[in-house]
């Protein structure tokens, strides 16, 4: 009698699992996973269910899963908020589940995988093994911090025409330093929300590297414009260079904690760089060139040895200056209504 009972049980119980059930929260994160052997299964908020879902919008007994001839069948038990296939609008009563099929119920989701479902490739943990993880090394971090401070100091030193005072330098440097820390804190907060760890040191290291990169590219662009006599293109070269550097910085922040495809991260980084820097810069250029009567000068003071093209002789330079002065005097007399030949 016992042997017969065991044989009947073995005949009705599948030899291998039918599939795997996953419960996802409203953020599409897997919170529960259950290997299903084909036995009838109750899903809901009550503690007597086989699969308990902690969701106040799920009924005590919300779903029932059973194995039928045509496959796994999921049935709604007359719930208040209903169940919906693939986030559709029509309430379902029964549905035959297939591989990777998703049913929304309450603020949760049920995803079904067959036993032979192919797993997604294992993600590389960039927080531990990637190149950006080296930024958490104290020596690497201190080196980037020193480079960033030197870059900020050099930028202030090159832009200051008068005598440098250490108190003024410290005051001027305090604002960009605060901005760098605020920028890193913003990305650390996003990292905390999405990946449950802030990694502030790594994001601050990325910000320091961005500051040094911006300074180096700006100086290289100025030297190239001076050497090749491309004064009219220097502003645009700097603008494109800053967009590129800022895009790389944003991409590094995203790549450190995001699981999105690299292509999507790059597109988002480029859009963010254009939005944060590109639009205000172009607006400032239009305002200064189209809506202002004041001349806009951006001097490039570099040693003559850096000039790769032949310069203008002194005599020709003085003649041009004299011609410009005479032209300015004539236009001033015309604007004032004085005769063209009067002094």
C-alpha positions in Angstrom: 0.0 0.0 0.0 2.8 2.3 0.8 4.7 1.5 -2.4 1.5 2.2 -4.4 1.1 5.6 -2.8 4.8 6.5 -3.5 4.4 5.4 -7.1 1.3 7.5 -7.6 3.1 10.5 -6.1 6.1 10.0 -8.3 3.8 9.7 -11.4 2.1 13.1 -10.7 5.2 15.0 -9.6 7.4 16.3 -12.5 10.9 14.9 -12.6 12.4 18.4 -13.1 11.3 22.0 -12.3 8.8 23.5 -14.7 10.2 27.0 -14.4 11.2 29.9 -12.1 8.9 32.6 -10.8 10.3 36.1 -10.1 8.5 38.8 -8.1 9.6 42.3 -9.1 8.8 45.5 -7.2 7.6 48.7 -8.8 11.2 49.6 -9.8 11.5 46.3 -11.7 14.0 44.9 -9.2 13.7 41.2 -8.4 12.8 40.8 -4.7 11.8 37.1 -4.7 12.6 34.1 -6.8 11.0 30.6 -6.5 11.7 27.4 -8.4 8.3 26.0 -9.4 7.8 22.2 -9.7 4.3 22.3 -11.2 2.3 21.9 -8.0 -0.6 24.3 -7.5 0.6 27.6 -6.1 -1.2 30.5 -4.4 0.3 34.0 -4.7 -0.9 37.0 -2.5 -0.3 39.1 0.6 -1.7 36.6 3.1 0.8 34.5 5.1 -0.8 31.2 4.1 0.2 31.6 0.4 3.0 29.6 -1.1 4.5 32.9 -2.4 3.9 35.9 -0.1 4.1 39.3 -1.7 4.6 42.3 0.6 2.6 44.8 -1.5 -0.4 46.7 0.1 -2.0 46.8 -3.4 -2.0 43.0 -3.7 -5.0 41.1 -2.4 -4.5 38.5 0.4 -5.2 35.8 -2.3 -4.5 37.4 -5.6 -3.2 34.8 -8.1 -3.3 31.0 -8.5 -0.8 29.1 -10.7 -1.4 25.5 -11.9 0.0 23.2 -14.5 -2.5 22.4 -17.3 -2.2 20.4 -20.5 -1.4 23.5 -22.6 1.2 24.7 -20.0 1.4 26.8 -16.8 -1.9 28.6 -16.3 -2.2 31.7 -14.1 -5.6 32.8 -12.8 -6.7 35.9 -11.1 -8.7 35.1 -7.9 -11.1 38.1 -8.3 -8.7 40.7 -6.9 -9.7 44.3 -6.3 -7.0 45.9 -8.4 -6.8 43.2 -11.0 -4.0 41.6 -13.0 -2.7 42.8 -16.4 -0.5 41.1 -19.0 2.6 43.1 -19.9 1.3 46.3 -18.3 -1.8 46.2 -20.6 -5.1 47.9 -20.0 -7.4 44.9 -20.1 -7.8 42.9 -16.9 -7.0 39.2 -17.3 -8.8 36.3 -15.8 -6.6 33.4 -16.9 -3.5 33.3 -19.1 -1.1 30.6 -20.2 2.4 31.7 -19.2 5.3 31.6 -21.6 9.0 32.2 -21.2 9.8 35.8 -20.0 6.1 36.7 -19.8 5.3 39.4 -17.2 2.0 39.9 -15.3 1.5 43.1 -13.4 -0.6 42.9 -10.2 -0.8 45.6 -7.6 2.5 47.5 -7.7 4.4 44.3 -8.3 5.2 42.1 -11.3 5.4 38.4 -11.8 7.8 37.2 -14.4 8.0 33.5 -15.5 11.0 31.7 -16.9 10.9 28.2 -18.3 13.5 25.8 -17.0 15.5 26.0 -20.2 15.5 29.8 -20.3 18.8 31.4 -21.4 20.4 33.6 -18.8 21.6 37.1 -19.6 25.4 37.5 -19.6 27.0 38.1 -16.2 27.6 41.8 -15.7 31.1 43.0 -14.9 31.4 44.7 -11.5 32.9 48.0 -12.6 32.9 49.2 -9.0 35.5 46.5 -8.1 37.2 45.5 -11.3 36.9 48.4 -13.7 39.5 51.0 -14.4 37.4 53.6 -12.5 37.7 51.5 -9.4 41.4 52.5 -9.2 40.2 56.0 -8.3 39.4 54.7 -4.8 43.2 54.1 -4.3 44.4 56.9 -1.9 47.5 57.7 -4.0 45.6 57.9 -7.3 43.0 60.1 -5.6 45.5 62.4 -4.1 47.4 62.7 -7.4 44.2 63.7 -9.2 43.3 66.2 -6.5 46.8 67.8 -6.8 46.4 68.0 -10.6 43.0 69.6 -10.3 44.3 72.2 -7.8 47.3 73.0 -9.9 45.1 73.3 -13.0 42.8 75.8 -11.1 45.7 77.8 -9.8 47.4 77.9 -13.3 44.1 79.0 -14.9 43.8 81.8 -12.3 47.4 82.8 -12.7 47.2 83.0 -16.6 44.0 85.1 -16.5 45.3 87.5 -13.9 47.0 90.5 -15.4 48.1 92.2 -12.2 50.1 91.1 -9.2 48.9 87.9 -7.6 47.9 88.0 -4.0 47.6 84.7 -2.2 44.5 85.7 -0.3 42.8 86.6 -3.6 43.9 83.4 -5.2 42.5 81.4 -2.3 39.2 83.3 -2.5 38.9 82.7 -6.2 39.8 79.1 -6.0 37.3 78.4 -3.3 34.3 78.7 -5.6 35.4 76.2 -8.2 36.5 73.8 -5.5 33.1 74.0 -3.9 31.5 73.4 -7.3 33.6 70.3 -7.8 32.6 68.8 -4.5 28.9 69.6 -5.2 29.2 68.0 -8.6 30.7 64.8 -7.1 28.1 64.8 -4.3 25.3 64.9 -6.9 26.6 61.8 -8.7 27.3 60.1 -5.4 23.7 60.7 -4.4 22.4 59.1 -7.6 24.9 56.2 -7.1 23.4 55.8 -3.6 19.8 55.7 -4.9 20.4 53.3 -7.8 23.2 51.1 -6.4 22.8 51.5 -2.6 26.4 52.8 -2.2 27.6 56.4 -2.8 31.3 55.9 -3.7 31.9 59.6 -3.2 35.7 59.3 -3.4 35.5 57.7 -6.9 33.1 60.4 -8.2 35.2 63.1 -6.7 38.3 61.6 -8.4 36.4 61.6 -11.8 35.5 65.3 -11.2 39.2 66.1 -10.4 40.3 64.4 -13.6 37.7 66.4 -15.5 39.0 69.7 -14.1 42.6 68.8 -15.1 41.4 67.7 -18.5 39.5 70.9 -19.1 42.5 73.0 -18.3 44.9 70.9 -20.4 42.6 71.0 -23.4 42.0 74.7 -23.1 45.7 75.5 -23.0 46.5 73.1 -25.9 43.7 74.7 -28.0 45.1 78.2 -27.2 48.6 77.2 -28.2 47.3 75.5 -31.4 45.3 78.6 -32.4 48.2 80.9 -31.7 50.7 78.7 -33.6 48.5 78.3 -36.7 47.0 81.8 -36.6 43.5 80.5 -36.1 42.3 83.3 -33.8 38.8 83.2 -35.3 38.4 79.5 -34.6 39.8 79.3 -31.0 36.5 79.9 -29.3 34.8 77.1 -31.3 37.7 74.8 -30.7 37.5 75.4 -27.0 33.7 75.0 -27.0 33.9 71.6 -28.8 36.8 70.5 -26.5 34.9 71.3 -23.4 31.8 69.5 -24.7 34.0 66.5 -25.3 35.6 66.5 -21.9 32.4 67.1 -20.1 30.8 64.2 -22.1 33.6 61.9 -21.0 33.2 63.0 -17.4 29.4 62.3 -17.4 30.0 59.0 -19.2 32.5 58.0 -16.5 30.0 58.8 -13.7 27.3 56.8 -15.5 29.5 53.9 -16.4 30.6 53.4 -12.9 27.2 52.5 -11.5 24.8 52.2 -14.4 23.9 48.8 -16.0 22.6 50.5 -19.2 24.2 49.8 -22.6 27.4 51.8 -23.2 25.9 53.3 -26.3 22.9 54.6 -24.3 25.3 56.0 -21.6 27.3 57.8 -24.3 24.2 59.4 -25.8 23.0 60.5 -22.5 26.4 61.9 -21.6 26.6 63.9 -24.8 23.1 65.3 -24.3 23.9 66.2 -20.7 27.1 68.0 -21.8 25.3 70.0 -24.4 22.5 70.9 -22.0 24.8 71.9 -19.1 27.6 73.7 -21.0 26.8 74.0 -24.7 23.5 75.9 -24.6 24.7 78.6 -22.1 28.0 79.1 -23.9 26.3 79.6 -27.3 23.8 81.9 -25.7 26.6 84.0 -24.2 28.3 84.1 -27.6 25.2 85.3 -29.4 24.6 87.9 -26.7 28.1 89.3 -26.9 28.3 89.4 -30.7 24.7 90.3 -31.7 23.3 92.3 -28.8 26.3 94.3 -27.5 28.1 97.3 -28.9 31.2 96.6 -26.8 34.1 94.8 -28.5 34.7 91.2 -27.5 38.4 90.4 -27.2 40.0 87.2 -26.1 43.8 87.8 -26.2 46.2 85.0 -26.8 49.5 86.0 -25.2 52.1 83.4 -26.1 55.9 83.6 -26.8 56.6 84.4 -30.5 58.6 81.1 -30.7 55.3 79.2 -30.6 54.1 80.9 -33.8 54.5 78.4 -36.6 53.4 80.8 -39.4 55.2 83.9 -40.5 54.2 87.0 -38.5 53.5 90.5 -39.6 56.4 92.9 -39.9 56.5 95.8 -37.4 56.1 98.4 -40.2 53.0 96.7 -41.6 51.5 96.3 -38.2 51.9 100.0 -37.5 50.4 101.0 -40.8 47.4 98.8 -40.1 47.0 100.3 -36.7 47.2 103.8 -38.1 44.7 103.0 -40.8 42.3 101.6 -38.2 42.7 104.7 -36.1 41.9 107.0 -39.0 38.9 105.0 -39.9 37.6 105.1 -36.4 38.1 108.9 -36.3 36.1 109.4 -39.5 33.3 107.2 -38.3 33.2 109.1 -35.0 33.0 112.5 -36.8 30.2 111.2 -39.0 28.3 110.0 -36.0 28.7 113.4 -34.3 27.6 115.3 -37.4 31.0 117.1 -37.9 32.3 117.7 -41.4 34.5 114.9 -42.7 37.5 117.2 -43.1 37.3 119.1 -39.8 39.5 118.3 -36.8 
